[in-house]
Amino acid sequence: MSFVVGASWCLAIAGIVLGVAALAVFGKPMPALRVTVELLIAAGLLRLSVDSSWTAIVVAAALIALRRTITRSLTADFTASPWGPRTT
């Protein structure tokens, strides 16, 4: 196992541990989820730098798409009208 692969595993574990710690400290899932997903993306990109196979590329792309989906859905205001405010 190379140094970069070991570092990617450390980042992945740190993402999980720090995500749980952020949830315990802040009590909100959004900061915890952001910490976890950002560190998992960093781990995936490190792994991609060592192993440039299609599987690694797909995993990195899936993590980035998951991050975008999660952050947009959690920050969206579902109570607002999609057509704007009513003036009647």
HTML snippet that shows the backbone in 3Dmol.js (N, CA, C, O; Angstrom):
<script src="https://3Dmol.org/build/3Dmol-min.js"></script>
<div id="view" style="width:600px;height:400px;position:relative"></div>
<script>
const pdb = `
ATOM      1  N   MET A   1       0.849  -1.172   0.000  1.00  0.00           N
ATOM      2  CA  MET A   1       0.000   0.000   0.000  1.00  0.00           C
ATOM      3  C   MET A   1       0.898   1.239   0.000  1.00  0.00           C
ATOM      4  O   MET A   1       1.814   1.358   0.814  1.00  0.00           O
ATOM      5  N   SER A   2       0.620   2.144  -0.917  1.00  0.00           N
ATOM      6  CA  SER A   2       1.452   3.332  -1.030  1.00  0.00           C
ATOM      7  C   SER A   2       1.038   4.386   0.004  1.00  0.00           C
ATOM      8  O   SER A   2       0.017   4.250   0.679  1.00  0.00           O
ATOM      9  N   PHE A   3       1.835   5.410   0.105  1.00  0.00           N
ATOM     10  CA  PHE A   3       1.573   6.490   1.055  1.00  0.00           C
ATOM     11  C   PHE A   3       0.272   7.216   0.732  1.00  0.00           C
ATOM     12  O   PHE A   3      -0.486   7.565   1.637  1.00  0.00           O
ATOM     13  N   VAL A   4       0.012   7.442  -0.540  1.00  0.00           N
ATOM     14  CA  VAL A   4      -1.187   8.180  -0.947  1.00  0.00           C
ATOM     15  C   VAL A   4      -2.446   7.379  -0.650  1.00  0.00           C
ATOM     16  O   VAL A   4      -3.452   7.945  -0.225  1.00  0.00           O
ATOM     17  N   VAL A   5      -2.404   6.081  -0.867  1.00  0.00           N
ATOM     18  CA  VAL A   5      -3.564   5.239  -0.549  1.00  0.00           C
ATOM     19  C   VAL A   5      -3.824   5.241   0.957  1.00  0.00           C
ATOM     20  O   VAL A   5      -4.972   5.310   1.394  1.00  0.00           O
ATOM     21  N   GLY A   6      -2.757   5.166   1.741  1.00  0.00           N
ATOM     22  CA  GLY A   6      -2.902   5.246   3.194  1.00  0.00           C
ATOM     23  C   GLY A   6      -3.466   6.586   3.636  1.00  0.00           C
ATOM     24  O   GLY A   6      -4.287   6.651   4.551  1.00  0.00           O
ATOM     25  N   ALA A   7      -3.023   7.652   2.983  1.00  0.00           N
ATOM     26  CA  ALA A   7      -3.544   8.985   3.309  1.00  0.00           C
ATOM     27  C   ALA A   7      -5.020   9.093   2.945  1.00  0.00           C
ATOM     28  O   ALA A   7      -5.791   9.738   3.656  1.00  0.00           O
ATOM     29  N   SER A   8      -5.412   8.465   1.842  1.00  0.00           N
ATOM     30  CA  SER A   8      -6.828   8.511   1.470  1.00  0.00           C
ATOM     31  C   SER A   8      -7.688   7.756   2.478  1.00  0.00           C
ATOM     32  O   SER A   8      -8.798   8.188   2.792  1.00  0.00           O
ATOM     33  N   TRP A   9      -7.191   6.642   2.980  1.00  0.00           N
ATOM     34  CA  TRP A   9      -7.933   5.919   4.023  1.00  0.00           C
ATOM     35  C   TRP A   9      -8.029   6.754   5.297  1.00  0.00           C
ATOM     36  O   TRP A   9      -9.068   6.769   5.957  1.00  0.00           O
ATOM     37  N   CYS A  10      -6.945   7.447   5.641  1.00  0.00           N
ATOM     38  CA  CYS A  10      -6.969   8.310   6.831  1.00  0.00           C
ATOM     39  C   CYS A  10      -7.979   9.438   6.674  1.00  0.00           C
ATOM     40  O   CYS A  10      -8.685   9.777   7.624  1.00  0.00           O
ATOM     41  N   LEU A  11      -8.053  10.022   5.480  1.00  0.00           N
ATOM     42  CA  LEU A  11      -9.028  11.078   5.231  1.00  0.00           C
ATOM     43  C   LEU A  11     -10.455  10.551   5.315  1.00  0.00           C
ATOM     44  O   LEU A  11     -11.339  11.227   5.841  1.00  0.00           O
ATOM     45  N   ALA A  12     -10.681   9.357   4.802  1.00  0.00           N
ATOM     46  CA  ALA A  12     -12.022   8.772   4.862  1.00  0.00           C
ATOM     47  C   ALA A  12     -12.436   8.511   6.307  1.00  0.00           C
ATOM     48  O   ALA A  12     -13.565   8.812   6.696  1.00  0.00           O
ATOM     49  N   ILE A  13     -11.539   7.959   7.090  1.00  0.00           N
ATOM     50  CA  ILE A  13     -11.846   7.696   8.504  1.00  0.00           C
ATOM     51  C   ILE A  13     -12.033   9.006   9.258  1.00  0.00           C
ATOM     52  O   ILE A  13     -12.933   9.129  10.089  1.00  0.00           O
ATOM     53  N   ALA A  14     -11.173   9.990   8.961  1.00  0.00           N
ATOM     54  CA  ALA A  14     -11.306  11.297   9.610  1.00  0.00           C
ATOM     55  C   ALA A  14     -12.630  11.953   9.248  1.00  0.00           C
ATOM     56  O   ALA A  14     -13.236  12.624  10.083  1.00  0.00           O
ATOM     57  N   GLY A  15     -13.082  11.766   8.017  1.00  0.00           N
ATOM     58  CA  GLY A  15     -14.365  12.326   7.615  1.00  0.00           C
ATOM     59  C   GLY A  15     -15.512  11.767   8.425  1.00  0.00           C
ATOM     60  O   GLY A  15     -16.406  12.502   8.844  1.00  0.00           O
ATOM     61  N   ILE A  16     -15.486  10.476   8.644  1.00  0.00           N
ATOM     62  CA  ILE A  16     -16.553   9.843   9.424  1.00  0.00           C
ATOM     63  C   ILE A  16     -16.488  10.284  10.889  1.00  0.00           C
ATOM     64  O   ILE A  16     -17.506  10.631  11.489  1.00  0.00           O
ATOM     65  N   VAL A  17     -15.288  10.266  11.449  1.00  0.00           N
ATOM     66  CA  VAL A  17     -15.128  10.635  12.860  1.00  0.00           C
ATOM     67  C   VAL A  17     -15.473  12.103  13.081  1.00  0.00           C
ATOM     68  O   VAL A  17     -16.188  12.433  14.028  1.00  0.00           O
ATOM     69  N   LEU A  18     -14.978  12.980  12.226  1.00  0.00           N
ATOM     70  CA  LEU A  18     -15.259  14.408  12.387  1.00  0.00           C
ATOM     71  C   LEU A  18     -16.717  14.740  12.094  1.00  0.00           C
ATOM     72  O   LEU A  18     -17.273  15.672  12.677  1.00  0.00           O
ATOM     73  N   GLY A  19     -17.338  13.982  11.195  1.00  0.00           N
ATOM     74  CA  GLY A  19     -18.768  14.184  10.951  1.00  0.00           C
ATOM     75  C   GLY A  19     -19.597  13.850  12.170  1.00  0.00           C
ATOM     76  O   GLY A  19     -20.528  14.580  12.511  1.00  0.00           O
ATOM     77  N   VAL A  20     -19.271  12.757  12.828  1.00  0.00           N
ATOM     78  CA  VAL A  20     -19.973  12.377  14.057  1.00  0.00           C
ATOM     79  C   VAL A  20     -19.693  13.404  15.150  1.00  0.00           C
ATOM     80  O   VAL A  20     -20.596  13.767  15.905  1.00  0.00           O
ATOM     81  N   ALA A  21     -18.445  13.876  15.242  1.00  0.00           N
ATOM     82  CA  ALA A  21     -18.104  14.881  16.249  1.00  0.00           C
ATOM     83  C   ALA A  21     -18.833  16.194  15.981  1.00  0.00           C
ATOM     84  O   ALA A  21     -19.313  16.835  16.916  1.00  0.00           O
ATOM     85  N   ALA A  22     -18.922  16.602  14.717  1.00  0.00           N
ATOM     86  CA  ALA A  22     -19.642  17.835  14.381  1.00  0.00           C
ATOM     87  C   ALA A  22     -21.128  17.705  14.705  1.00  0.00           C
ATOM     88  O   ALA A  22     -21.753  18.667  15.152  1.00  0.00           O
ATOM     89  N   LEU A  23     -21.687  16.535  14.484  1.00  0.00           N
ATOM     90  CA  LEU A  23     -23.091  16.317  14.829  1.00  0.00           C
ATOM     91  C   LEU A  23     -23.292  16.398  16.340  1.00  0.00           C
ATOM     92  O   LEU A  23     -24.286  16.949  16.813  1.00  0.00           O
ATOM     93  N   ALA A  24     -22.344  15.847  17.090  1.00  0.00           N
ATOM     94  CA  ALA A  24     -22.450  15.891  18.551  1.00  0.00           C
ATOM     95  C   ALA A  24     -22.273  17.312  19.082  1.00  0.00           C
ATOM     96  O   ALA A  24     -22.949  17.703  20.033  1.00  0.00           O
ATOM     97  N   VAL A  25     -21.374  18.085  18.479  1.00  0.00           N
ATOM     98  CA  VAL A  25     -21.091  19.431  18.973  1.00  0.00           C
ATOM     99  C   VAL A  25     -22.182  20.413  18.564  1.00  0.00           C
ATOM    100  O   VAL A  25     -22.706  21.149  19.401  1.00  0.00           O
ATOM    101  N   PHE A  26     -22.526  20.427  17.276  1.00  0.00           N
ATOM    102  CA  PHE A  26     -23.472  21.423  16.777  1.00  0.00           C
ATOM    103  C   PHE A  26     -24.923  20.980  16.873  1.00  0.00           C
ATOM    104  O   PHE A  26     -25.821  21.819  16.947  1.00  0.00           O
ATOM    105  N   GLY A  27     -25.163  19.691  16.872  1.00  0.00           N
ATOM    106  CA  GLY A  27     -26.524  19.184  16.961  1.00  0.00           C
ATOM    107  C   GLY A  27     -27.332  19.344  15.689  1.00  0.00           C
ATOM    108  O   GLY A  27     -28.540  19.104  15.688  1.00  0.00           O
ATOM    109  N   LYS A  28     -26.689  19.745  14.611  1.00  0.00           N
ATOM    110  CA  LYS A  28     -27.366  19.931  13.327  1.00  0.00           C
ATOM    111  C   LYS A  28     -26.714  19.002  12.306  1.00  0.00           C
ATOM    112  O   LYS A  28     -25.494  18.841  12.310  1.00  0.00           O
ATOM    113  N   PRO A  29     -27.508  18.393  11.439  1.00  0.00           N
ATOM    114  CA  PRO A  29     -26.925  17.450  10.482  1.00  0.00           C
ATOM    115  C   PRO A  29     -26.172  18.119   9.327  1.00  0.00           C
ATOM    116  O   PRO A  29     -25.288  17.498   8.737  1.00  0.00           O
ATOM    117  N   MET A  30     -26.499  19.359   8.997  1.00  0.00           N
ATOM    118  CA  MET A  30     -25.885  19.992   7.835  1.00  0.00           C
ATOM    119  C   MET A  30     -24.373  20.184   7.981  1.00  0.00           C
ATOM    120  O   MET A  30     -23.643  19.779   7.076  1.00  0.00           O
ATOM    121  N   PRO A  31     -23.861  20.777   9.061  1.00  0.00           N
ATOM    122  CA  PRO A  31     -22.405  20.905   9.178  1.00  0.00           C
ATOM    123  C   PRO A  31     -21.706  19.547   9.237  1.00  0.00           C
ATOM    124  O   PRO A  31     -20.623  19.377   8.678  1.00  0.00           O
ATOM    125  N   ALA A  32     -22.326  18.590   9.912  1.00  0.00           N
ATOM    126  CA  ALA A  32     -21.725  17.262  10.014  1.00  0.00           C
ATOM    127  C   ALA A  32     -21.657  16.583   8.654  1.00  0.00           C
ATOM    128  O   ALA A  32     -20.661  15.946   8.311  1.00  0.00           O
ATOM    129  N   LEU A  33     -22.722  16.726   7.889  1.00  0.00           N
ATOM    130  CA  LEU A  33     -22.760  16.119   6.564  1.00  0.00           C
ATOM    131  C   LEU A  33     -21.754  16.773   5.625  1.00  0.00           C
ATOM    132  O   LEU A  33     -21.108  16.094   4.827  1.00  0.00           O
ATOM    133  N   ARG A  34     -21.624  18.077   5.721  1.00  0.00           N
ATOM    134  CA  ARG A  34     -20.662  18.779   4.870  1.00  0.00           C
ATOM    135  C   ARG A  34     -19.235  18.362   5.179  1.00  0.00           C
ATOM    136  O   ARG A  34     -18.439  18.145   4.265  1.00  0.00           O
ATOM    137  N   VAL A  35     -18.908  18.248   6.457  1.00  0.00           N
ATOM    138  CA  VAL A  35     -17.550  17.823   6.842  1.00  0.00           C
ATOM    139  C   VAL A  35     -17.278  16.426   6.325  1.00  0.00           C
ATOM    140  O   VAL A  35     -16.222  16.166   5.747  1.00  0.00           O
ATOM    141  N   THR A  36     -18.221  15.530   6.529  1.00  0.00           N
ATOM    142  CA  THR A  36     -18.028  14.141   6.108  1.00  0.00           C
ATOM    143  C   THR A  36     -17.873  14.026   4.602  1.00  0.00           C
ATOM    144  O   THR A  36     -16.957  13.362   4.118  1.00  0.00           O
ATOM    145  N   VAL A  37     -18.756  14.664   3.866  1.00  0.00           N
ATOM    146  CA  VAL A  37     -18.722  14.530   2.404  1.00  0.00           C
ATOM    147  C   VAL A  37     -17.487  15.203   1.818  1.00  0.00           C
ATOM    148  O   VAL A  37     -16.901  14.679   0.871  1.00  0.00           O
ATOM    149  N   GLU A  38     -17.078  16.344   2.354  1.00  0.00           N
ATOM    150  CA  GLU A  38     -15.886  17.020   1.831  1.00  0.00           C
ATOM    151  C   GLU A  38     -14.637  16.165   2.035  1.00  0.00           C
ATOM    152  O   GLU A  38     -13.800  16.064   1.138  1.00  0.00           O
ATOM    153  N   LEU A  39     -14.511  15.556   3.200  1.00  0.00           N
ATOM    154  CA  LEU A  39     -13.338  14.714   3.435  1.00  0.00           C
ATOM    155  C   LEU A  39     -13.402  13.412   2.629  1.00  0.00           C
ATOM    156  O   LEU A  39     -12.363  12.887   2.227  1.00  0.00           O
ATOM    157  N   LEU A  40     -14.593  12.893   2.391  1.00  0.00           N
ATOM    158  CA  LEU A  40     -14.706  11.710   1.533  1.00  0.00           C
ATOM    159  C   LEU A  40     -14.354  12.051   0.089  1.00  0.00           C
ATOM    160  O   LEU A  40     -13.770  11.226  -0.614  1.00  0.00           O
ATOM    161  N   ILE A  41     -14.701  13.250  -0.360  1.00  0.00           N
ATOM    162  CA  ILE A  41     -14.308  13.671  -1.705  1.00  0.00           C
ATOM    163  C   ILE A  41     -12.797  13.813  -1.791  1.00  0.00           C
ATOM    164  O   ILE A  41     -12.186  13.399  -2.776  1.00  0.00           O
ATOM    165  N   ALA A  42     -12.190  14.399  -0.758  1.00  0.00           N
ATOM    166  CA  ALA A  42     -10.731  14.522  -0.750  1.00  0.00           C
ATOM    167  C   ALA A  42     -10.068  13.149  -0.792  1.00  0.00           C
ATOM    168  O   ALA A  42      -9.072  12.960  -1.491  1.00  0.00           O
ATOM    169  N   ALA A  43     -10.612  12.200  -0.053  1.00  0.00           N
ATOM    170  CA  ALA A  43     -10.065  10.841  -0.073  1.00  0.00           C
ATOM    171  C   ALA A  43     -10.231  10.203  -1.451  1.00  0.00           C
ATOM    172  O   ALA A  43      -9.332   9.522  -1.944  1.00  0.00           O
ATOM    173  N   GLY A  44     -11.385  10.431  -2.060  1.00  0.00           N
ATOM    174  CA  GLY A  44     -11.622   9.875  -3.391  1.00  0.00           C
ATOM    175  C   GLY A  44     -10.707  10.471  -4.439  1.00  0.00           C
ATOM    176  O   GLY A  44     -10.242   9.760  -5.330  1.00  0.00           O
ATOM    177  N   LEU A  45     -10.440  11.765  -4.347  1.00  0.00           N
ATOM    178  CA  LEU A  45      -9.534  12.398  -5.310  1.00  0.00           C
ATOM    179  C   LEU A  45      -8.092  11.955  -5.102  1.00  0.00           C
ATOM    180  O   LEU A  45      -7.338  11.807  -6.064  1.00  0.00           O
ATOM    181  N   LEU A  46      -7.711  11.743  -3.851  1.00  0.00           N
ATOM    182  CA  LEU A  46      -6.371  11.188  -3.601  1.00  0.00           C
ATOM    183  C   LEU A  46      -6.247   9.792  -4.187  1.00  0.00           C
ATOM    184  O   LEU A  46      -5.239   9.456  -4.809  1.00  0.00           O
ATOM    185  N   ARG A  47      -7.260   8.997  -3.988  1.00  0.00           N
ATOM    186  CA  ARG A  47      -7.251   7.640  -4.532  1.00  0.00           C
ATOM    187  C   ARG A  47      -7.231   7.685  -6.055  1.00  0.00           C
ATOM    188  O   ARG A  47      -6.589   6.853  -6.696  1.00  0.00           O
ATOM    189  N   LEU A  48      -7.929   8.648  -6.629  1.00  0.00           N
ATOM    190  CA  LEU A  48      -7.960   8.803  -8.076  1.00  0.00           C
ATOM    191  C   LEU A  48      -6.586   9.169  -8.630  1.00  0.00           C
ATOM    192  O   LEU A  48      -6.250   8.784  -9.750  1.00  0.00           O
ATOM    193  N   SER A  49      -5.792   9.906  -7.862  1.00  0.00           N
ATOM    194  CA  SER A  49      -4.453  10.272  -8.333  1.00  0.00           C
ATOM    195  C   SER A  49      -3.525   9.066  -8.420  1.00  0.00           C
ATOM    196  O   SER A  49      -2.568   9.072  -9.193  1.00  0.00           O
ATOM    197  N   VAL A  50      -3.806   8.036  -7.631  1.00  0.00           N
ATOM    198  CA  VAL A  50      -2.984   6.819  -7.682  1.00  0.00           C
ATOM    199  C   VAL A  50      -3.544   5.824  -8.685  1.00  0.00           C
ATOM    200  O   VAL A  50      -2.803   5.263  -9.493  1.00  0.00           O
ATOM    201  N   ASP A  51      -4.838   5.606  -8.634  1.00  0.00           N
ATOM    202  CA  ASP A  51      -5.489   4.596  -9.468  1.00  0.00           C
ATOM    203  C   ASP A  51      -6.428   5.302 -10.437  1.00  0.00           C
ATOM    204  O   ASP A  51      -7.557   5.638 -10.080  1.00  0.00           O
ATOM    205  N   SER A  52      -5.966   5.525 -11.653  1.00  0.00           N
ATOM    206  CA  SER A  52      -6.800   6.247 -12.614  1.00  0.00           C
ATOM    207  C   SER A  52      -7.602   5.279 -13.491  1.00  0.00           C
ATOM    208  O   SER A  52      -7.612   5.387 -14.717  1.00  0.00           O
ATOM    209  N   SER A  53      -8.267   4.339 -12.832  1.00  0.00           N
ATOM    210  CA  SER A  53      -9.133   3.423 -13.557  1.00  0.00           C
ATOM    211  C   SER A  53     -10.526   4.041 -13.684  1.00  0.00           C
ATOM    212  O   SER A  53     -10.835   5.039 -13.034  1.00  0.00           O
ATOM    213  N   TRP A  54     -11.344   3.445 -14.515  1.00  0.00           N
ATOM    214  CA  TRP A  54     -12.701   3.952 -14.700  1.00  0.00           C
ATOM    215  C   TRP A  54     -13.519   3.810 -13.431  1.00  0.00           C
ATOM    216  O   TRP A  54     -14.393   4.633 -13.160  1.00  0.00           O
ATOM    217  N   THR A  55     -13.248   2.787 -12.658  1.00  0.00           N
ATOM    218  CA  THR A  55     -13.976   2.609 -11.399  1.00  0.00           C
ATOM    219  C   THR A  55     -13.693   3.758 -10.444  1.00  0.00           C
ATOM    220  O   THR A  55     -14.611   4.285  -9.816  1.00  0.00           O
ATOM    221  N   ALA A  56     -12.432   4.147 -10.330  1.00  0.00           N
ATOM    222  CA  ALA A  56     -12.071   5.255  -9.444  1.00  0.00           C
ATOM    223  C   ALA A  56     -12.664   6.569  -9.939  1.00  0.00           C
ATOM    224  O   ALA A  56     -13.084   7.404  -9.137  1.00  0.00           O
ATOM    225  N   ILE A  57     -12.700   6.754 -11.240  1.00  0.00           N
ATOM    226  CA  ILE A  57     -13.285   7.973 -11.810  1.00  0.00           C
ATOM    227  C   ILE A  57     -14.783   8.022 -11.532  1.00  0.00           C
ATOM    228  O   ILE A  57     -15.315   9.071 -11.170  1.00  0.00           O
ATOM    229  N   VAL A  58     -15.461   6.900 -11.698  1.00  0.00           N
ATOM    230  CA  VAL A  58     -16.907   6.845 -11.445  1.00  0.00           C
ATOM    231  C   VAL A  58     -17.208   7.091  -9.971  1.00  0.00           C
ATOM    232  O   VAL A  58     -18.163   7.797  -9.648  1.00  0.00           O
ATOM    233  N   VAL A  59     -16.414   6.525  -9.080  1.00  0.00           N
ATOM    234  CA  VAL A  59     -16.634   6.724  -7.643  1.00  0.00           C
ATOM    235  C   VAL A  59     -16.435   8.188  -7.272  1.00  0.00           C
ATOM    236  O   VAL A  59     -17.233   8.741  -6.515  1.00  0.00           O
ATOM    237  N   ALA A  60     -15.391   8.824  -7.787  1.00  0.00           N
ATOM    238  CA  ALA A  60     -15.151  10.240  -7.492  1.00  0.00           C
ATOM    239  C   ALA A  60     -16.280  11.110  -8.050  1.00  0.00           C
ATOM    240  O   ALA A  60     -16.738  12.035  -7.379  1.00  0.00           O
ATOM    241  N   ALA A  61     -16.721  10.821  -9.249  1.00  0.00           N
ATOM    242  CA  ALA A  61     -17.820  11.591  -9.848  1.00  0.00           C
ATOM    243  C   ALA A  61     -19.122  11.378  -9.070  1.00  0.00           C
ATOM    244  O   ALA A  61     -19.895  12.319  -8.885  1.00  0.00           O
ATOM    245  N   ALA A  62     -19.365  10.154  -8.617  1.00  0.00           N
ATOM    246  CA  ALA A  62     -20.574   9.880  -7.840  1.00  0.00           C
ATOM    247  C   ALA A  62     -20.548  10.611  -6.502  1.00  0.00           C
ATOM    248  O   ALA A  62     -21.579  11.117  -6.056  1.00  0.00           O
ATOM    249  N   LEU A  63     -19.386  10.674  -5.857  1.00  0.00           N
ATOM    250  CA  LEU A  63     -19.284  11.398  -4.598  1.00  0.00           C
ATOM    251  C   LEU A  63     -19.537  12.887  -4.785  1.00  0.00           C
ATOM    252  O   LEU A  63     -20.199  13.515  -3.958  1.00  0.00           O
ATOM    253  N   ILE A  64     -19.016  13.450  -5.859  1.00  0.00           N
ATOM    254  CA  ILE A  64     -19.228  14.872  -6.118  1.00  0.00           C
ATOM    255  C   ILE A  64     -20.696  15.145  -6.446  1.00  0.00           C
ATOM    256  O   ILE A  64     -21.255  16.141  -5.986  1.00  0.00           O
ATOM    257  N   ALA A  65     -21.318  14.282  -7.228  1.00  0.00           N
ATOM    258  CA  ALA A  65     -22.747  14.441  -7.530  1.00  0.00           C
ATOM    259  C   ALA A  65     -23.590  14.290  -6.270  1.00  0.00           C
ATOM    260  O   ALA A  65     -24.560  15.023  -6.083  1.00  0.00           O
ATOM    261  N   LEU A  66     -23.232  13.354  -5.412  1.00  0.00           N
ATOM    262  CA  LEU A  66     -23.937  13.162  -4.153  1.00  0.00           C
ATOM    263  C   LEU A  66     -23.807  14.397  -3.268  1.00  0.00           C
ATOM    264  O   LEU A  66     -24.775  14.817  -2.633  1.00  0.00           O
ATOM    265  N   ARG A  67     -22.622  14.970  -3.228  1.00  0.00           N
ATOM    266  CA  ARG A  67     -22.406  16.183  -2.440  1.00  0.00           C
ATOM    267  C   ARG A  67     -23.286  17.319  -2.933  1.00  0.00           C
ATOM    268  O   ARG A  67     -23.922  18.011  -2.138  1.00  0.00           O
ATOM    269  N   ARG A  68     -23.321  17.510  -4.238  1.00  0.00           N
ATOM    270  CA  ARG A  68     -24.139  18.584  -4.800  1.00  0.00           C
ATOM    271  C   ARG A  68     -25.629  18.362  -4.499  1.00  0.00           C
ATOM    272  O   ARG A  68     -26.344  19.299  -4.145  1.00  0.00           O
ATOM    273  N   THR A  69     -26.074  17.136  -4.642  1.00  0.00           N
ATOM    274  CA  THR A  69     -27.482  16.817  -4.395  1.00  0.00           C
ATOM    275  C   THR A  69     -27.849  17.021  -2.934  1.00  0.00           C
ATOM    276  O   THR A  69     -28.883  17.615  -2.628  1.00  0.00           O
ATOM    277  N   ILE A  70     -27.018  16.539  -2.043  1.00  0.00           N
ATOM    278  CA  ILE A  70     -27.308  16.643  -0.612  1.00  0.00           C
ATOM    279  C   ILE A  70     -27.312  18.093  -0.164  1.00  0.00           C
ATOM    280  O   ILE A  70     -28.233  18.516   0.534  1.00  0.00           O
ATOM    281  N   THR A  71     -26.309  18.857  -0.545  1.00  0.00           N
ATOM    282  CA  THR A  71     -26.251  20.238  -0.072  1.00  0.00           C
ATOM    283  C   THR A  71     -27.377  21.082  -0.663  1.00  0.00           C
ATOM    284  O   THR A  71     -27.905  21.960   0.019  1.00  0.00           O
ATOM    285  N   ARG A  72     -27.750  20.835  -1.908  1.00  0.00           N
ATOM    286  CA  ARG A  72     -28.866  21.594  -2.482  1.00  0.00           C
ATOM    287  C   ARG A  72     -30.188  21.221  -1.852  1.00  0.00           C
ATOM    288  O   ARG A  72     -31.021  22.094  -1.610  1.00  0.00           O
ATOM    289  N   SER A  73     -30.401  19.947  -1.580  1.00  0.00           N
ATOM    290  CA  SER A  73     -31.684  19.541  -1.006  1.00  0.00           C
ATOM    291  C   SER A  73     -31.809  19.971   0.448  1.00  0.00           C
ATOM    292  O   SER A  73     -32.911  20.273   0.907  1.00  0.00           O
ATOM    293  N   LEU A  74     -30.704  20.003   1.177  1.00  0.00           N
ATOM    294  CA  LEU A  74     -30.780  20.403   2.580  1.00  0.00           C
ATOM    295  C   LEU A  74     -30.832  21.912   2.762  1.00  0.00           C
ATOM    296  O   LEU A  74     -31.299  22.389   3.796  1.00  0.00           O
ATOM    297  N   THR A  75     -30.366  22.666   1.786  1.00  0.00           N
ATOM    298  CA  THR A  75     -30.405  24.117   1.919  1.00  0.00           C
ATOM    299  C   THR A  75     -31.608  24.735   1.218  1.00  0.00           C
ATOM    300  O   THR A  75     -31.834  25.940   1.331  1.00  0.00           O
ATOM    301  N   ALA A  76     -32.376  23.935   0.503  1.00  0.00           N
ATOM    302  CA  ALA A  76     -33.539  24.455  -0.219  1.00  0.00           C
ATOM    303  C   ALA A  76     -34.647  24.810   0.763  1.00  0.00           C
ATOM    304  O   ALA A  76     -34.802  24.179   1.809  1.00  0.00           O
ATOM    305  N   ASP A  77     -35.403  25.821   0.408  1.00  0.00           N
ATOM    306  CA  ASP A  77     -36.556  26.231   1.199  1.00  0.00           C
ATOM    307  C   ASP A  77     -37.799  25.609   0.573  1.00  0.00           C
ATOM    308  O   ASP A  77     -38.322  26.112  -0.421  1.00  0.00           O
ATOM    309  N   PHE A  78     -38.262  24.515   1.162  1.00  0.00           N
ATOM    310  CA  PHE A  78     -39.391  23.789   0.596  1.00  0.00           C
ATOM    311  C   PHE A  78     -40.730  24.441   0.912  1.00  0.00           C
ATOM    312  O   PHE A  78     -41.755  24.041   0.361  1.00  0.00           O
ATOM    313  N   THR A  79     -40.736  25.436   1.787  1.00  0.00           N
ATOM    314  CA  THR A  79     -41.989  26.101   2.116  1.00  0.00           C
ATOM    315  C   THR A  79     -42.290  27.249   1.160  1.00  0.00           C
ATOM    316  O   THR A  79     -43.427  27.716   1.092  1.00  0.00           O
ATOM    317  N   ALA A  80     -41.289  27.704   0.428  1.00  0.00           N
ATOM    318  CA  ALA A  80     -41.497  28.824  -0.492  1.00  0.00           C
ATOM    319  C   ALA A  80     -42.218  28.343  -1.747  1.00  0.00           C
ATOM    320  O   ALA A  80     -42.066  27.197  -2.172  1.00  0.00           O
ATOM    321  N   SER A  81     -42.999  29.237  -2.323  1.00  0.00           N
ATOM    322  CA  SER A  81     -43.700  28.924  -3.560  1.00  0.00           C
ATOM    323  C   SER A  81     -42.719  28.938  -4.731  1.00  0.00           C
ATOM    324  O   SER A  81     -41.900  29.853  -4.820  1.00  0.00           O
ATOM    325  N   PRO A  82     -42.772  27.957  -5.630  1.00  0.00           N
ATOM    326  CA  PRO A  82     -41.835  27.950  -6.756  1.00  0.00           C
ATOM    327  C   PRO A  82     -42.118  29.034  -7.780  1.00  0.00           C
ATOM    328  O   PRO A  82     -41.278  29.302  -8.639  1.00  0.00           O
ATOM    329  N   TRP A  83     -43.295  29.666  -7.707  1.00  0.00           N
ATOM    330  CA  TRP A  83     -43.669  30.694  -8.682  1.00  0.00           C
ATOM    331  C   TRP A  83     -43.510  32.106  -8.137  1.00  0.00           C
ATOM    332  O   TRP A  83     -43.948  33.065  -8.774  1.00  0.00           O
ATOM    333  N   GLY A  84     -42.903  32.248  -6.990  1.00  0.00           N
ATOM    334  CA  GLY A  84     -42.701  33.571  -6.434  1.00  0.00           C
ATOM    335  C   GLY A  84     -43.834  33.983  -5.497  1.00  0.00           C
ATOM    336  O   GLY A  84     -44.811  33.251  -5.341  1.00  0.00           O
ATOM    337  N   PRO A  85     -43.703  35.136  -4.884  1.00  0.00           N
ATOM    338  CA  PRO A  85     -44.742  35.579  -3.945  1.00  0.00           C
ATOM    339  C   PRO A  85     -46.004  36.013  -4.661  1.00  0.00           C
ATOM    340  O   PRO A  85     -45.953  36.528  -5.778  1.00  0.00           O
ATOM    341  N   ARG A  86     -47.121  35.804  -4.019  1.00  0.00           N
ATOM    342  CA  ARG A  86     -48.420  36.231  -4.570  1.00  0.00           C
ATOM    343  C   ARG A  86     -48.685  37.676  -4.184  1.00  0.00           C
ATOM    344  O   ARG A  86     -48.430  38.096  -3.056  1.00  0.00           O
ATOM    345  N   THR A  87     -49.198  38.419  -5.139  1.00  0.00           N
ATOM    346  CA  THR A  87     -49.488  39.817  -4.878  1.00  0.00           C
ATOM    347  C   THR A  87     -50.981  40.099  -4.819  1.00  0.00           C
ATOM    348  O   THR A  87     -51.371  41.266  -4.778  1.00  0.00           O
ATOM    349  N   THR A  88     -51.817  39.096  -4.814  1.00  0.00           N
ATOM    350  CA  THR A  88     -53.262  39.293  -4.796  1.00  0.00           C
ATOM    351  C   THR A  88     -53.807  39.520  -3.441  1.00  0.00           C
ATOM    352  O   THR A  88     -55.014  39.700  -3.283  1.00  0.00           O
TER     353      THR A  88
END
`;
const viewer = $3Dmol.createViewer("view");
viewer.addModel(pdb, "pdb");
viewer.setStyle({}, {cartoon: {color: "spectrum"}});
viewer.zoomTo();
viewer.render();
</script>
